[in-house]
Structures are given as structure tokens and as C-alpha cells.
Amino acid sequence: MILVVGGMAQGKRKFAEGMFADRAIAGSAFSENSGGGEAKASWDWADGAKASLEEFGASPHGYHFHLLIRRLLEGDPSLLAGSGWHGPAEDLPQRMAEFLFGTCRDRILVTEEIGSGIIPLDPLERRYRETAGRVCCRLAEDADQVWRVCCGIGRRIK
């Protein structure tokens, strides 16, 4: 797994597409480029804001991962998460790591870093922020690479 983290609107997904262009070929279909007929890799990203757990787990490229965690904590019925996902938030980091590494070990995962700044007053917001951070820490432990992106520039931290 390659984990790409950074703040909002910092160019994380574009960085990943440029840095790991060879991985798009392995995980996605080719499409014809309208200018000149050159074949170009197509990135099929699973969006954590919309995808079901099954779709997200099967995709070699996922973004908005932090929003998938939020949807799990809120009990979003569109996830079709099943009974295995309803439990203490403290268990979520381990369950999520097992799920993601078990469904597609060779994936690129892009997520927003949401743990900085003022601590929210809303209990759900605090729990979401803490859980997302703990899940990302757990994923980073076993990830092959971890990148932090700021202003579109990536720095490898693992």
C-alpha cells in the first residue's frame, strides 16, 4: 500500500497520479487520448464520499478515505457495511487495516489530514477526527510507502 496524506486541496490525488503513473496501468483500463491517438492510463478512483465498502475495498485507487471513515462512524446505510463494522470506534483501526490489506494489498490510498487545528466542540466531530487519525496511523505502520503532500509537492516520510 502507498498512503498519501496532506491537507485539504493540496494536490494529493494529482501528485499520486503523476508519481505512480505506472500503477494506473496495472489497475485500470486504457482509454484513447483524443489528441494524437496515444494510449493513456485511466485512473479509476473509488471515492470514500460515495462508494460502498465493497467498491472501495476492491479498487486499487481510493481517495477521500477520511470521508469513508466518517460514513462508517455515522452508520451510513448506503455503505452496506454489514454487522462486522458496527462496534466500538476503538476497534475500527485494526478492522479497517485488515479489510484494506486483505482486499487489495497493492493500493494507493489518498486521505486528508484532519487532525490539526482547533479541537471541535461536537462529540461526533471529535470522535471522527480521532478515529481517522488512529486508522491512518495503523495503515501507515504496514504501508510500503507513506507520502505527505503540501502545495502539490510530495515528501516521502516512510
N, C-alpha and C positions, 0 to 999 in steps of 0.2 A: 504494500500500500504506500502511496505517496499522499501525504497530508499537506494541504496548502491552507494557511491561515493568514488572517490580516483584518484590518478594519473595513468598515463599510465603504464601498465604491473605490477600492484601492487597485483594481485591475487584477484580482486573483485568478479569475477564470481565463482571461486573456493571457496572463502570464503562463498558466498551466498549458494552454493550447499551444503556445509558442515553444515553451521549454520541453514539452513532452510530445511533440508532434508525431514522433514515431509510434507512440502508444495509441493514437487515434486510428491508425491503420489496423492494428491488431483487434481493436474493439468495435469498430464501426464499418459501415459500408462506404464504398466510394461513390462520389457523385461527380458529374461532369461540370467543369468550370465553364461558365457561359462565354468567357473570353479566351479563345485560342484552343479550346478543347482539351486542356490539360486535366488529368485526373487529380482531384484534391480530396483529402480525407475529410469526412464528415464527422463532427463530434456530436454524438447523441448523449446529451446530459440529462440525467434524472434530476428533477427539481424537488428538493425537500419540502417546498411550499405546497406542492400539488400531488406528487407521486405516492402511490401506495407503498407499503413496506416491501412487498414482493417486487415491484418495479424498481424501487431504489436499490434493493439488495442484489438484483440481477444485473444492474448497469455497471459497466466498468468506469463510468464517469459520473460523479454526483456533485451537485452544488447546492447551496442553501441548506447544508446539513443541519445547521443550528435551528432552522425552522422545522425540520423533521422532528428534532428533539422536543421542541415546543409543542408540536401537534400531539406527540405521544403523551406529554405531561398533561395536556388539556383533555385527553381522551377523544381525539378527533375520530369519529366513526368511519370516515372515508379512508382511513389507513388500512382497515381490515386487519388490525393488528392481532386479533386472537387473544386468548386468555393469558398467554405467556408474557404479554407486555404489560399487564395490569399488576402492579406490585409496587413495593417501596421504591422511591426515586433513587435511594442509595444503591440499589441493585442494577440500575439502568446502565452505568458504565460497563460493567462486566458483560451483561446480556447483549448490549449493543456491539461490543468488541467481538464477542463470539459470533453474533449474527453477521456482521460485515466481513470478518475474516473467513467465516465459513461459507458464505455465498459467493464471494469474488475476492480472493486474496490480492489479485493484481489489479487494484483500482486506484483511480485518482479521486480524492475527496477534497472538496473545497468548502471551507466554512468561515463564517465571520467570527472574529474575536469580539466577544460581547462582555467580557469581564472587567473592562476598565471603566473608570468614571464613577459617578455618584451611585451609591447603593440605592436601588429602588425601594419605595415605601410599600408597594403592593407585594404581598407574600408570594403570589404566583410568579411575579417578575423576578423576585429574589431566588426562588427555587429554580426557575428556568435558567437563570444566569449561572447559578452554582452547578446545576446538573450538566449544562452544556460544557462548562469548563472541565468538570470531572470526566465526562465522556471523552473529550478531546485529549486530556492528559492520558487516559487509558489507551486510546488509539495510538497516540504518539509513542508510547512505550514499545509497541510491537511494529510500528510502521517502519518501512525500509528507509524512507526519507521524510523529513519534515521541513517545509519551507515557510518563511514568513514574508509576506509581500506588503510593501509600503510604496505608494506612488508608482505602482506598476513594476517596481524593482524587487526581485526576489532574492532572499538571502537564505541559504541552506543552514538550518540550525541542527539538523541531525542527518 
